[in-house]
Amino acid sequence: MSRVRHDPPGLRALLDTIETQRSGCEMAGSPLYADVLDAVASDVVAGGTCARVLAPLADAPFGDAVLLRFLAAVHLLVLEGAEPDLASQYPSAGGQHGPAVGSLFVAAVARHEDRVVGLLDLGVQTNEVGRSVALLGGYLELARAGLPLRVLEVGASAGLNLGFDRFRYEAGDQAFGPAESRLRFVEPWLGAAPDLDVDLVVASRRGCDLDPIDPTTPAGRLRLRAYVWPDQPPRRARLDAAIAVACEHPVAVDRADAVSWLDAQLAEPSPGALTVVVHSIVFQYLPPDDRRAFLALLDDAGARASHDAPLAWLRMEPGGDRAETRLTTWPRGATELLATSAFHGPPVAWQLARPVSA
Ligand SMILES: C[S@@+](CC[C@H](N)C(=O)[O-])C[C@H]1O[C@@H](n2cnc3c(N)ncnc32)[C@H](O)[C@@H]1O
């Protein structure tokens, strides 16, 4: 964009980040946020409130997801009822996306500048239970070994994906999960699905997060909904269904950082169970030293794993413009690519041709 070329470096970086996020939202099916971010870019160029709010974060790496935090902050105001004008354009609040959405968004930021700046401190807490579809195939592979699973999720946020076995998944004449589940995934795989006819027992489940969200409280639920893009009703519906499941079966998510928590969890062996360390869309948020420490912990624990106390590392993380789900199992120490998918899950392309053995 020619307007960017002459801007100071900080502003140029910010406009580039806005443009990257704008096209990301457009490609991922949110024309509403694409329009909003167009208006935000214009306001930044004009030196408006958006420039003031975002300038201190202009040099943050894209992985800090500043724009997603910004969009979620304003969405929270809408869902709280503090922004009826903008709500009239947000389907998540009963409105309809129209051409005024961008200017109404910028006006809302101007009206609530201090609150938006405060909310920007919160990290990205997009809980996406569609990711359970990609992860399920890994859990099923592990369950074939015949041991109950001890599930440890880092970056679990509200812990919704820890309830993966309480959701229903249907593919052809196979299904997994309770038929009466509030959350149903119907044909979420592209082409062949993993074999769903497996007995899977979760012996225990626990998560950690820097800032856990309690989905059983009204404030927690509102925050979770604020991270779902306002013009994506199917994602909102599955979030609400997963929240209902979590309210019936609350799970423990400890307030802790990934490395110290995993260190403590893996310190003691767990004979008679298969320990699964799992995460989805979390690794990018760990500082490089923490990533190294995390991998070293897994290597150590892997070296101590046995056939009576095996270990697995199941993760769904970005691999280019898709998400990749991979599984490493110990004592064998082998890694397999299980699935590729959209970042929010379905449709999931199952990639594993033959079963994994521990
Ligand atoms: C994008 S959310 C993903 C949430 C969930 N895993 C999912 O896929 O629905 C990333 C989560 O990682 C958490 N997180 C980031 N850095 C962390 C750290 N060092 N230790 C623990 N959790 C962390 C954030 O608080 C946030 O809840």
The ligand as an SDF file (V2000), in Angstrom:
LIG
                    3D

 27 29  0  0  0  0  0  0  0  0999 V2000
   -5.0220  -19.8550   21.6590 C   0  0  0  0  0  0  0  0  0  0  0  0
   -5.3350  -20.4010   23.3050 S   0  0  0  0  0  0  0  0  0  0  0  0
   -5.6830  -22.1040   22.9910 C   0  0  0  0  0  0  0  0  0  0  0  0
   -6.5940  -22.7000   24.0270 C   0  0  0  0  0  0  0  0  0  0  0  0
   -6.8850  -24.1820   23.8520 C   0  0  0  0  0  0  0  0  0  0  0  0
   -5.6600  -24.9350   23.8610 N   0  0  0  0  0  0  0  0  0  0  0  0
   -7.6320  -24.4610   22.5770 C   0  0  0  0  0  0  0  0  0  0  0  0
   -7.0330  -24.9410   21.6090 O   0  0  0  0  0  0  0  0  0  0  0  0
   -8.8500  -24.2450   22.5280 O   0  0  0  0  0  0  0  0  0  0  0  0
   -3.6940  -20.4480   23.9920 C   0  0  0  0  0  0  0  0  0  0  0  0
   -3.7000  -20.6640   25.4930 C   0  0  0  0  0  0  0  0  0  0  0  0
   -2.3540  -20.8510   25.9290 O   0  0  0  0  0  0  0  0  0  0  0  0
   -2.2040  -20.2320   27.1980 C   0  0  0  0  0  0  0  0  0  0  0  0
   -0.7760  -20.0020   27.4400 N   0  0  0  0  0  0  0  0  0  0  0  0
    0.0560  -19.1770   26.7830 C   0  0  0  0  0  0  0  0  0  0  0  0
    1.3020  -19.2320   27.2960 N   0  0  0  0  0  0  0  0  0  0  0  0
    1.2580  -20.1520   28.3030 C   0  0  0  0  0  0  0  0  0  0  0  0
    2.2250  -20.6630   29.2220 C   0  0  0  0  0  0  0  0  0  0  0  0
    3.4950  -20.2580   29.1940 N   0  0  0  0  0  0  0  0  0  0  0  0
    1.8320  -21.5910   30.1080 N   0  0  0  0  0  0  0  0  0  0  0  0
    0.5380  -22.0170   30.1490 C   0  0  0  0  0  0  0  0  0  0  0  0
   -0.4160  -21.5600   29.3110 N   0  0  0  0  0  0  0  0  0  0  0  0
   -0.0680  -20.6460   28.4050 C   0  0  0  0  0  0  0  0  0  0  0  0
   -3.0260  -18.9570   27.0470 C   0  0  0  0  0  0  0  0  0  0  0  0
   -3.3510  -18.3960   28.3140 O   0  0  0  0  0  0  0  0  0  0  0  0
   -4.2420  -19.4720   26.2790 C   0  0  0  0  0  0  0  0  0  0  0  0
   -5.2740  -19.9010   27.1290 O   0  0  0  0  0  0  0  0  0  0  0  0
  1  2  1  0
  2  3  1  0
  2 10  1  0
  3  4  1  0
  4  5  1  0
  5  6  1  0
  5  7  1  0
  7  8  2  0
  7  9  1  0
 10 11  1  0
 11 12  1  0
 11 26  1  0
 12 13  1  0
 13 14  1  0
 13 24  1  0
 14 15  1  0
 14 23  1  0
 15 16  2  0
 16 17  1  0
 17 18  1  0
 17 23  2  0
 18 19  1  0
 18 20  2  0
 20 21  1  0
 21 22  2  0
 22 23  1  0
 24 25  1  0
 24 26  1  0
 26 27  1  0
M  CHG  2   2   1   9  -1
M  END
$$$$
